[in-house]
């Protein structure tokens, strides 16, 4: 997943995108051009690499989730529903992404050993979005 400080093959371009994403995280404002650039970079990464899970999509930079979800569905890349403070994917995000054939995975995204295995917040969003549990690869019906 995209994190601040990860620059990739074009450090000048990525540094600019990184700076804009960092500032938009503080101001909670983004531009359509930055959203488009973030989407292009993620979709390209999905198509050019064997990515099994795209973590907290959109949490560190605004994206067009429908385009990212379509790319992930076509490459069998799972979208992470993150239990930690990222709050991504939200219930609205899950509903939007589920319009494609993408599958999901719930992750605790534990930043401390005591948080490993915690998934209540993520599961609550799955239920709120009315997502078919069969589309979440690590949910088991009992």
N, C-alpha and C positions, 0 to 999 in steps of 0.2 A: 504494500500500500504506500501511497505517496505520503511522505513526511517532510517537513521543512528541513532544508539542508541537504536534500538529495538532489543532485544537479544533473546527472546523466551525461549523455555524449556531447551536448552543447552547453557548456557551463554559463556562457553569457546570456543566452536565451532563457535557459532554465533559471538562472539567478534572478532575471527580471520577473518571470512568472512567480518564482518563490517569494520575492519581495512583495508583489501585489497580493498574493494569497495570504501572506503573513499579516499585512495591513488590513485586508478585508476581514480577517478573523478578529481583529481588534475593533474595527469600525462597524462590522456586520453589514457592510455594503460591498457589492461587487459589480463589475461591468459585464454586459453581455459578451464583449470581446474576450475578457478573461475566462468567463465560463466556457466559451467556445474553445479557447486554447487549452484549458484544462481537460476538456472532453477529448479533444484531438490527441493530446499526449497520452491519456490513459487508454483510449481505443487503440492507438498505435502500439503501445506496450503490450496490450492483450494479444493483438494479432502477431506481433513479432517475437513473442516469448511464450513458453509453456507455463502459464501462471495457473496454479490450481485454485487459489483463493484471492480475490481482490478484497483487501481489508478496508474497513470503514470508508466505502466510496463516498466522496463528497465532503468528508469531515475536515480536510485540510485545504480544500479548494473547491469552490462551487463548480458543479458539472451539470450537463444534460443527462440525467440518470437514464432516461429511456434509451439513448444511444449507447451508453456504457453497458446497460443490461442486454441489449441486442448483441453487442460484440461478445460479451461474456457467454451468452447462450450459445452463440455459434462456435465458440472455442471450448465449451464445457468448463468454463471458469466459474467457480462459485462466488456469489456475493455474500460477504460477511454481514451478519446482523450482530452488532457489537454490544456486549453487555456493559461495557465501562462507560465512563463519562462522555464519550463521543456522542452517544445517543443516535448513532447511525447504524443502520438505517432506521429512520422513524417509521411509524405505522403508515403514514402517507407515502413515504419512499417505497416501502414494501409493496403497497398496493400498486404504485406506478410501475415498479420493476416487474411485478408479477403479471403484467399485461404481455410480457415476452415469455419465452420458454426457459428463462434462467432458473437455476436452482440456487438454494441458499445454504448457509452453514451458520450456526450460532457459535459465538466465541465469547469466552469470559474476558479476553484481552487483559488478563491479570497482570497488573504492574507490581503486584506483591504476592508472595506465596499464599497468603491467607485468602486471596481472591480467586485462586484457581478453582474452576468448576462452578463458579457462580454464574447463573444465567437467567435469573428471574426477570430482570428488566427486559432482556431480549425476548424471552418467551411471551411476556405480557404484550409486547409490540406485535409479535406474530399473531397472537390471538385477536388483538384489536384490529389488525389488518384483515382478519378472516382468511389468512393464507392457509391453503391446504397443507397440513403437516407433512404430507408425502413429498413436498418440494424442499423440505429442510432435511438435508442428508444425514444429519446426526440426531434426529428425533426418532425415537422408537416408540411405537404404540404398544401399550401393555393392557 
